[in-house]
């Protein structure tokens, strides 16, 4: 008898274009709607996924045949987001100047995620950035 069902990891490959970001967020909302308490992750998860996806599009400079991959899974009651791209350089957290128009994406990730990090992809070119999101309390 099956007493618990752990959600599977969701994986999608999207075109490396800013126009793909709304689709990535839509897929995340669909994934979360299948979880019993998925709405407790939604706001922070959508914001963080949007930032990570935008960074991948802006900085990866990937050829058309190298999509951005998004992954979502639940790990010990934490939502894990991953964004994979073809750029090998790892991102670093920086503090944007008051008048900078860009450069706050990873700062937001650092503030809203319980934990985050990045690593090289072991079996492919590029890297991935991940973030763990704790559920909000009701």
N, C-alpha and C positions, 0 to 999 in steps of 0.2 A: 504494500500500500504506500502510495506517495503522500507524505505528510506536508511537504513544503515544495514550492516551485520557485526556483531562483531564476530571475529574468536572464535571458541570453544577452550577449553583447550585440548591439546593432552596429552595422558597418555600412557606410555608403561612400561612394566616390563621386565627387562633384567637380564640375569645370572650375578651373582656377580663374574665376572672374568674380568681381564684387556682386554681380547680379545673382550669384549662387547663394549668397548669404541668407536671404529670406527662405530659400528652400531648406538650407541646413537647420534653421530655427524651426521651420514647420516639421521637419523630420524629428527633431528633438521633442517638440510638443506632442507628436504622435506617440513617440516612445514613452514619454512620461504619462500619457493618458492611460497606458496599459499597466501602470504601477498603482498599487493600492493607495499610496500617498504621494503620487507623482507631482501633485500640485504644490507640495511643500518644497520642491526644488526649482520650480519653473522660472521664477523671476530672475534669480541669480544665474541660473544655468543659461537662460537665453542671452543675457547680457554677456556672460563670459564666453559663450560659444561665438557670439557675434564678434567680440574683440579678437579672439584667437583666429577665427576664420579671416577676418580683415587683415590681420598681421601676416597670415600665410599668403594671401593674395598679393599684398603690397610688397613683401620682402622676398618671396620665393623666386620671382622671375622665372617661373617654370614654363617649359615649352607646352604647347597645346595638348600634347599627348601625356602629360604628367598631371593628373587630377589631384585635388586635395581630398584626403580621406578623413572622414569624421567617424568617431566611435563613441558609443554611449554604453555604459554598463553600471550596474549597482554592485558595490563592493562594501560589505559590512555596513549597510545603511548609508553609505556615502555614494553620491552619483559621481562617476568618473567620466569626464569628457576628455577626448583626445583629438587633436588635429594634426594630421600628418601632411608634410609637404616635401618638395624635392630639394629644398635648400639645405646645405650641410651646416651652415653657421648657426650656432645656438643663440637664442635671444638672451638678452640680459636686462635686468631691471634697471631703469634709470629714473631720475627725478627730472621732470620737465620744468623748464623755466615758466614763470607766470604768463609770459606772452607767446610761448610756443603753441603752434596750432596742432601739433601731433606729439606723440610720445607718452601718452597716458594709458595706453592699453594694458601693458603689463602691470602698471601700478594698480589699475582696477582689478586685474586678476589677483594680484598679491593681497589686496584688501578684502575681496569678496570670497575667495577660495579658502577652504580650510588648509589646504596644501596645494602646491603646484610645482612643476618642474619640467625638464626637457631632457631628451636623450636622442642619440643617433639611432636610426633604424637599423637593426642588426642584419636584416636580410634584403635591404633595398637601399637606394640612395636617399639621402635627406635625413630628416629628423621628425620628431613629434613632440608636441607640448601637451601636457596633461594637467588637469585640475580636479581636485576632489571638492565636492560641494556637500555641506551638511544640510539636512532638512531644516526648514524653519520651524519654530515652535508655534503651535496654534494658540 
